[in-house]
Amino acid sequence: MYKALLKPLFFRLDAEEAHHLVFNNLKRLYRLPGGQALLRSLYDYQHPSLEREVFGLPFRNPVGLAAGFDKNAELTDELAALGFGFVEIGTVTPRPQPGNPQPRLFRLPQDEALINRMGFNNYGTEAAAARLRQRRASGLIIGGNIGKNKDTPNELAAQDYVACVEALHEVVDYFVVNVSSPNTPNLRQLQEREPLIALLQQVQERNQALPRPRPLLLKIAPDLTDSQLDDILLIARETELSGLVATNTTISRTGLITPEAQVTATGAGGLSGRPLRRRATEVIRYLSSRSRGQLPIIGVGGIHSAQDVREKLDAGAALVQLYSGFIYEGPGLVKQINQALTTA
C-alpha cells in the first residue's frame, strides 16, 4: 500500500513538507482508540532470536532508526510500534536552532537517495529531555545523537557536547558524538586527531562522573581515508569509546544516475541512500577487521532490504540503522528485515 498509494502522494510534496505530514499523521493514528494495536499488528515483529546485547544494553532487535528522522524525540512511542529495536534522536544541540534555510532536503528518486543540508535544526536539549521523560513505550533503546550549536566556535565545542550529556543523561541509553555532519560549518574539522581526542576526553570525563555512565559512541563520515580510519580506532581506544556509528552522509556525488545538472541544482549537503551502501559497508568491514571485532559498530548507509542488512552484519556491524530506506521502502521494511533475520 505504501509504494502503490502513499509514496507517490508524498513524493509530490516538498520533501520536508512530506516529512512533517507523515509525522503528524502517525501521531494521530497512534492516539486513536486501537491505533497503537493496529500499528503493532501491521509492522511490529519480535522474536527471541533477534535479541542481542551490545554496549551492555539489551536490544530487542538489531534494526534501529538513524538520527535525523526524529530530531526532537517526538515519535519514540510511535516508532516503537513500527517495530524498531532502537531509535536515535537528534542531532540535538544545547540551545534550539532553526538550521539552514529551506529548501534543505531533496530527493533523488532515480538513485533512491536523499541530499540534506538541515544544519542541526532542533528544539534543544531541554525540549528533547522533557519529551523523553513522558514516553511510555518499554523495551525501546534510545540513543542521543549530540552536536554543537552553529555559533559555537570549534575551540569551545566540547562545552556544547558536555552540556548535551548533562541534559540528556537520565533519559537516553547511549550517546553518539556527531562531528561528521557536512552541514555545520567547520564541524568536520573536529574529526582531526588532536581536536577529536581533546573533545572526546572532555565528554567522556563528564559522562563517567555521572551516575550510571552511558555508552559513548562516535559517528564518522564515509569520506575518511584508511589512515584516518586507523586514527579513529586509536582515538576510540584512547578515549575508551563503547563503539562507532559508520557512517554519516557523504559529500561525494560519484556514480549517481540522476543527471549532473539536477544534482548540482540541489546544492551542498550530505548524500544518503542506495549510493552510500557500498562505501558504508567498506568502512564497516575495515574498522571491524582492524579492531579484530572488538569495537562494536552500528552500520548505517544504503540499507533498503534485508539483504543489505545481512551485508552490513557480515561486514562486522553489531546493529544497523535505517533512514533513507525507510523513506523509499516504507514502514514495512523493518518487519521484512526482522522476519528475514529470524530465518537466516
TORZATOR-864538 format. One record per residue (C-alpha): x, z, y; residue in three letters; residue number from 1. Coordinates in steps of 0.5 Angstrom, whole numbers, plus 500, padded with zeros to 3 digits. Layout:
N
<node <X; Z; Y>; "Ala"; NUM>
...
END
This chain:
344
<node <500; 500; 500>; "Met"; 1>
<node <506; 502; 505>; "Tyr"; 2>
<node <509; 495; 504>; "Lys"; 3>
<node <503; 491; 504>; "Ala"; 4>
<node <499; 494; 509>; "Leu"; 5>
<node <502; 500; 513>; "Leu"; 6>
<node <509; 497; 514>; "Lys"; 7>
<node <507; 490; 517>; "Pro"; 8>
<node <503; 494; 522>; "Leu"; 9>
<node <508; 499; 524>; "Phe"; 10>
<node <514; 493; 525>; "Phe"; 11>
<node <509; 490; 530>; "Arg"; 12>
<node <510; 496; 535>; "Leu"; 13>
<node <517; 498; 538>; "Asp"; 14>
<node <521; 502; 533>; "Ala"; 15>
<node <521; 509; 537>; "Glu"; 16>
<node <513; 508; 538>; "Glu"; 17>
<node <512; 507; 531>; "Ala"; 18>
<node <516; 513; 529>; "His"; 19>
<node <512; 517; 533>; "His"; 20>
<node <506; 514; 531>; "Leu"; 21>
<node <508; 516; 523>; "Val"; 22>
<node <510; 523; 526>; "Phe"; 23>
<node <503; 524; 529>; "Asn"; 24>
<node <499; 522; 523>; "Asn"; 25>
<node <503; 525; 518>; "Leu"; 26>
<node <502; 532; 522>; "Lys"; 27>
<node <494; 530; 522>; "Arg"; 28>
<node <494; 528; 515>; "Leu"; 29>
<node <497; 535; 512>; "Tyr"; 30>
<node <493; 539; 516>; "Arg"; 31>
<node <486; 536; 514>; "Leu"; 32>
<node <483; 540; 508>; "Pro"; 33>
<node <486; 538; 502>; "Gly"; 34>
<node <491; 534; 506>; "Gly"; 35>
<node <497; 537; 503>; "Gln"; 36>
<node <495; 537; 496>; "Ala"; 37>
<node <494; 529; 497>; "Leu"; 38>
<node <501; 528; 499>; "Leu"; 39>
<node <504; 532; 494>; "Arg"; 40>
<node <500; 528; 488>; "Ser"; 41>
<node <502; 522; 491>; "Leu"; 42>
<node <509; 523; 493>; "Tyr"; 43>
<node <512; 529; 490>; "Asp"; 44>
<node <515; 529; 483>; "Tyr"; 45>
<node <519; 535; 481>; "Gln"; 46>
<node <523; 536; 474>; "His"; 47>
<node <528; 542; 472>; "Pro"; 48>
<node <533; 536; 470>; "Ser"; 49>
<node <533; 535; 478>; "Leu"; 50>
<node <535; 542; 480>; "Glu"; 51>
<node <542; 543; 482>; "Arg"; 52>
<node <546; 548; 485>; "Glu"; 53>
<node <551; 545; 491>; "Val"; 54>
<node <555; 549; 496>; "Phe"; 55>
<node <552; 555; 493>; "Gly"; 56>
<node <545; 553; 495>; "Leu"; 57>
<node <539; 551; 490>; "Pro"; 58>
<node <537; 544; 491>; "Phe"; 59>
<node <530; 543; 487>; "Arg"; 60>
<node <532; 535; 487>; "Asn"; 61>
<node <538; 532; 490>; "Pro"; 62>
<node <534; 527; 495>; "Val"; 63>
<node <534; 529; 502>; "Gly"; 64>
<node <532; 526; 509>; "Leu"; 65>
<node <538; 525; 513>; "Ala"; 66>
<node <539; 528; 520>; "Ala"; 67>
<node <536; 523; 526>; "Gly"; 68>
<node <529; 523; 523>; "Phe"; 69>
<node <526; 530; 524>; "Asp"; 70>
<node <531; 532; 530>; "Lys"; 71>
<node <527; 538; 532>; "Asn"; 72>
<node <524; 541; 526>; "Ala"; 73>
<node <517; 539; 527>; "Glu"; 74>
<node <515; 536; 520>; "Leu"; 75>
<node <519; 540; 515>; "Thr"; 76>
<node <513; 542; 511>; "Asp"; 77>
<node <510; 535; 511>; "Glu"; 78>
<node <517; 532; 509>; "Leu"; 79>
<node <517; 538; 503>; "Ala"; 80>
<node <510; 535; 501>; "Ala"; 81>
<node <513; 528; 500>; "Leu"; 82>
<node <518; 530; 495>; "Gly"; 83>
<node <525; 531; 499>; "Phe"; 84>
<node <529; 536; 496>; "Gly"; 85>
<node <532; 538; 503>; "Phe"; 86>
<node <531; 536; 510>; "Val"; 87>
<node <537; 536; 515>; "Glu"; 88>
<node <534; 537; 522>; "Ile"; 89>
<node <538; 535; 528>; "Gly"; 90>
<node <542; 533; 531>; "Thr"; 91>
<node <541; 539; 535>; "Val"; 92>
<node <545; 541; 542>; "Thr"; 93>
<node <545; 548; 545>; "Pro"; 94>
<node <541; 545; 551>; "Arg"; 95>
<node <535; 540; 551>; "Pro"; 96>
<node <537; 533; 553>; "Gln"; 97>
<node <533; 526; 554>; "Pro"; 98>
<node <538; 522; 550>; "Gly"; 99>
<node <540; 515; 552>; "Asn"; 100>
<node <535; 510; 556>; "Pro"; 101>
<node <530; 507; 552>; "Gln"; 102>
<node <529; 502; 548>; "Pro"; 103>
<node <534; 505; 544>; "Arg"; 104>
<node <532; 504; 537>; "Leu"; 105>
<node <532; 497; 534>; "Phe"; 106>
<node <530; 494; 527>; "Arg"; 107>
<node <534; 488; 524>; "Leu"; 108>
<node <529; 486; 518>; "Pro"; 109>
<node <533; 481; 515>; "Gln"; 110>
<node <538; 486; 514>; "Asp"; 111>
<node <534; 491; 512>; "Glu"; 112>
<node <538; 495; 518>; "Ala"; 113>
<node <537; 499; 524>; "Leu"; 114>
<node <541; 500; 530>; "Ile"; 115>
<node <540; 506; 534>; "Asn"; 116>
<node <543; 509; 540>; "Arg"; 117>
<node <539; 515; 541>; "Met"; 118>
<node <544; 520; 544>; "Gly"; 119>
<node <542; 526; 541>; "Phe"; 120>
<node <535; 526; 544>; "Asn"; 121>
<node <532; 533; 542>; "Asn"; 122>
<node <529; 539; 545>; "Tyr"; 123>
<node <535; 544; 544>; "Gly"; 124>
<node <536; 550; 539>; "Thr"; 125>
<node <531; 555; 541>; "Glu"; 126>
<node <525; 550; 540>; "Ala"; 127>
<node <528; 548; 533>; "Ala"; 128>
<node <529; 555; 531>; "Ala"; 129>
<node <522; 557; 533>; "Ala"; 130>
<node <519; 552; 529>; "Arg"; 131>
<node <523; 553; 523>; "Leu"; 132>
<node <521; 561; 524>; "Arg"; 133>
<node <514; 558; 523>; "Gln"; 134>
<node <515; 554; 517>; "Arg"; 135>
<node <511; 555; 510>; "Arg"; 136>
<node <514; 550; 505>; "Ala"; 137>
<node <518; 554; 500>; "Ser"; 138>
<node <524; 551; 496>; "Gly"; 139>
<node <526; 546; 501>; "Leu"; 140>
<node <533; 547; 503>; "Ile"; 141>
<node <534; 546; 511>; "Ile"; 142>
<node <540; 543; 514>; "Gly"; 143>
<node <542; 544; 521>; "Gly"; 144>
<node <546; 538; 524>; "Asn"; 145>
<node <549; 540; 530>; "Ile"; 146>
<node <552; 537; 536>; "Gly"; 147>
<node <555; 538; 543>; "Lys"; 148>
<node <551; 536; 550>; "Asn"; 149>
<node <553; 530; 553>; "Lys"; 150>
<node <555; 533; 559>; "Asp"; 151>
<node <560; 538; 556>; "Thr"; 152>
<node <567; 536; 556>; "Pro"; 153>
<node <571; 535; 549>; "Asn"; 154>
<node <575; 541; 551>; "Glu"; 155>
<node <569; 545; 551>; "Leu"; 156>
<node <566; 542; 545>; "Ala"; 157>
<node <567; 548; 541>; "Ala"; 158>
<node <563; 552; 545>; "Gln"; 159>
<node <557; 548; 544>; "Asp"; 160>
<node <558; 548; 537>; "Tyr"; 161>
<node <558; 555; 536>; "Val"; 162>
<node <552; 556; 540>; "Ala"; 163>
<node <548; 552; 535>; "Cys"; 164>
<node <551; 556; 530>; "Val"; 165>
<node <549; 562; 533>; "Glu"; 166>
<node <542; 560; 535>; "Ala"; 167>
<node <540; 557; 528>; "Leu"; 168>
<node <544; 561; 523>; "His"; 169>
<node <538; 565; 521>; "Glu"; 170>
<node <533; 559; 520>; "Val"; 171>
<node <538; 554; 516>; "Val"; 172>
<node <541; 554; 510>; "Asp"; 173>
<node <547; 550; 512>; "Tyr"; 174>
<node <551; 547; 518>; "Phe"; 175>
<node <553; 540; 519>; "Val"; 176>
<node <558; 539; 525>; "Val"; 177>
<node <557; 532; 528>; "Asn"; 178>
<node <563; 529; 531>; "Val"; 179>
<node <562; 522; 528>; "Ser"; 180>
<node <556; 519; 532>; "Ser"; 181>
<node <558; 513; 536>; "Pro"; 182>
<node <552; 514; 541>; "Asn"; 183>
<node <555; 520; 545>; "Thr"; 184>
<node <561; 518; 550>; "Pro"; 185>
<node <568; 520; 547>; "Asn"; 186>
<node <565; 524; 542>; "Leu"; 187>
<node <568; 521; 536>; "Arg"; 188>
<node <575; 523; 539>; "Gln"; 189>
<node <574; 529; 536>; "Leu"; 190>
<node <575; 526; 529>; "Gln"; 191>
<node <582; 526; 531>; "Glu"; 192>
<node <586; 531; 527>; "Arg"; 193>
<node <588; 536; 532>; "Glu"; 194>
<node <582; 537; 536>; "Pro"; 195>
<node <578; 537; 530>; "Leu"; 196>
<node <582; 542; 527>; "Ile"; 197>
<node <581; 547; 533>; "Ala"; 198>
<node <574; 545; 534>; "Leu"; 199>
<node <572; 547; 526>; "Leu"; 200>
<node <577; 553; 526>; "Gln"; 201>
<node <573; 556; 532>; "Gln"; 202>
<node <566; 554; 529>; "Val"; 203>
<node <568; 557; 522>; "Gln"; 204>
<node <571; 563; 525>; "Glu"; 205>
<node <564; 565; 528>; "Arg"; 206>
<node <560; 563; 522>; "Asn"; 207>
<node <564; 567; 518>; "Gln"; 208>
<node <563; 573; 523>; "Ala"; 209>
<node <555; 572; 522>; "Leu"; 210>
<node <551; 576; 516>; "Pro"; 211>
<node <551; 571; 510>; "Arg"; 212>
<node <555; 565; 513>; "Pro"; 213>
<node <552; 559; 512>; "Arg"; 214>
<node <556; 553; 508>; "Pro"; 215>
<node <559; 549; 514>; "Leu"; 216>
<node <560; 541; 513>; "Leu"; 217>
<node <563; 535; 517>; "Leu"; 218>
<node <559; 529; 518>; "Lys"; 219>
<node <564; 523; 518>; "Ile"; 220>
<node <564; 516; 520>; "Ala"; 221>
<node <565; 510; 515>; "Pro"; 222>
<node <570; 507; 520>; "Asp"; 223>
<node <575; 511; 519>; "Leu"; 224>
<node <582; 508; 515>; "Thr"; 225>
<node <584; 511; 509>; "Asp"; 226>
<node <590; 515; 512>; "Ser"; 227>
<node <584; 518; 517>; "Gln"; 228>
<node <580; 520; 511>; "Leu"; 229>
<node <586; 523; 508>; "Asp"; 230>
<node <587; 527; 514>; "Asp"; 231>
<node <580; 529; 514>; "Ile"; 232>
<node <581; 532; 507>; "Leu"; 233>
<node <587; 536; 509>; "Leu"; 234>
<node <583; 539; 515>; "Ile"; 235>
<node <577; 540; 510>; "Ala"; 236>
<node <582; 545; 506>; "Arg"; 237>
<node <585; 548; 512>; "Glu"; 238>
<node <578; 550; 515>; "Thr"; 239>
<node <575; 552; 509>; "Glu"; 240>
<node <569; 547; 509>; "Leu"; 241>
<node <564; 547; 504>; "Ser"; 242>
<node <563; 540; 504>; "Gly"; 243>
<node <563; 533; 507>; "Leu"; 244>
<node <557; 528; 509>; "Val"; 245>
<node <559; 521; 508>; "Ala"; 246>
<node <557; 517; 512>; "Thr"; 247>
<node <554; 517; 519>; "Asn"; 248>
<node <552; 510; 522>; "Thr"; 249>
<node <557; 504; 523>; "Thr"; 250>
<node <560; 501; 529>; "Ile"; 251>
<node <561; 495; 525>; "Ser"; 252>
<node <557; 488; 525>; "Arg"; 253>
<node <560; 485; 520>; "Thr"; 254>
<node <557; 481; 515>; "Gly"; 255>
<node <550; 481; 518>; "Leu"; 256>
<node <544; 476; 516>; "Ile"; 257>
<node <541; 477; 523>; "Thr"; 258>
<node <543; 471; 528>; "Pro"; 259>
<node <549; 474; 532>; "Glu"; 260>
<node <545; 473; 539>; "Ala"; 261>
<node <540; 477; 536>; "Gln"; 262>
<node <545; 483; 534>; "Val"; 263>
<node <548; 482; 541>; "Thr"; 264>
<node <542; 483; 545>; "Ala"; 265>
<node <540; 489; 542>; "Thr"; 266>
<node <547; 492; 545>; "Gly"; 267>
<node <551; 498; 543>; "Ala"; 268>
<node <549; 503; 537>; "Gly"; 269>
<node <550; 505; 530>; "Gly"; 270>
<node <548; 501; 525>; "Leu"; 271>
<node <545; 504; 518>; "Ser"; 272>
<node <541; 501; 512>; "Gly"; 273>
<node <543; 496; 507>; "Arg"; 274>
<node <549; 493; 510>; "Pro"; 275>
<node <552; 500; 510>; "Leu"; 276>
<node <551; 501; 503>; "Arg"; 277>
<node <558; 498; 500>; "Arg"; 278>
<node <562; 502; 505>; "Arg"; 279>
<node <559; 508; 505>; "Ala"; 280>
<node <560; 508; 497>; "Thr"; 281>
<node <567; 506; 498>; "Glu"; 282>
<node <568; 512; 503>; "Val"; 283>
<node <565; 517; 498>; "Ile"; 284>
<node <569; 514; 492>; "Arg"; 285>
<node <575; 515; 496>; "Tyr"; 286>
<node <574; 522; 498>; "Leu"; 287>
<node <572; 524; 491>; "Ser"; 288>
<node <578; 521; 488>; "Ser"; 289>
<node <583; 524; 493>; "Arg"; 290>
<node <580; 531; 492>; "Ser"; 291>
<node <579; 531; 485>; "Arg"; 292>
<node <572; 532; 486>; "Gly"; 293>
<node <573; 539; 488>; "Gln"; 294>
<node <570; 538; 495>; "Leu"; 295>
<node <562; 537; 495>; "Pro"; 296>
<node <560; 530; 498>; "Ile"; 297>
<node <553; 528; 501>; "Ile"; 298>
<node <552; 521; 500>; "Gly"; 299>
<node <549; 517; 506>; "Val"; 300>
<node <548; 510; 507>; "Gly"; 301>
<node <544; 504; 505>; "Gly"; 302>
<node <540; 507; 500>; "Ile"; 303>
<node <534; 503; 498>; "His"; 304>
<node <533; 504; 491>; "Ser"; 305>
<node <534; 509; 485>; "Ala"; 306>
<node <540; 504; 483>; "Gln"; 307>
<node <543; 505; 490>; "Asp"; 308>
<node <543; 513; 489>; "Val"; 309>
<node <546; 512; 482>; "Arg"; 310>
<node <551; 508; 485>; "Glu"; 311>
<node <553; 514; 490>; "Lys"; 312>
<node <552; 519; 485>; "Leu"; 313>
<node <557; 515; 480>; "Asp"; 314>
<node <562; 515; 486>; "Ala"; 315>
<node <562; 522; 487>; "Gly"; 316>
<node <556; 524; 491>; "Ala"; 317>
<node <553; 531; 489>; "Ala"; 318>
<node <547; 530; 493>; "Leu"; 319>
<node <544; 524; 497>; "Val"; 320>
<node <540; 523; 504>; "Gln"; 321>
<node <535; 517; 506>; "Leu"; 322>
<node <534; 515; 513>; "Tyr"; 323>
<node <533; 507; 514>; "Ser"; 324>
<node <531; 506; 506>; "Gly"; 325>
<node <525; 511; 508>; "Phe"; 326>
<node <523; 506; 513>; "Ile"; 327>
<node <524; 500; 510>; "Tyr"; 328>
<node <521; 502; 503>; "Glu"; 329>
<node <516; 507; 505>; "Gly"; 330>
<node <515; 515; 502>; "Pro"; 331>
<node <514; 513; 495>; "Gly"; 332>
<node <522; 511; 495>; "Leu"; 333>
<node <523; 519; 494>; "Val"; 334>
<node <519; 519; 488>; "Lys"; 335>
<node <521; 513; 485>; "Gln"; 336>
<node <528; 516; 485>; "Ile"; 337>
<node <527; 522; 482>; "Asn"; 338>
<node <523; 519; 477>; "Gln"; 339>
<node <529; 515; 475>; "Ala"; 340>
<node <534; 520; 475>; "Leu"; 341>
<node <530; 524; 470>; "Thr"; 342>
<node <530; 518; 465>; "Thr"; 343>
<node <537; 516; 467>; "Ala"; 344>
END
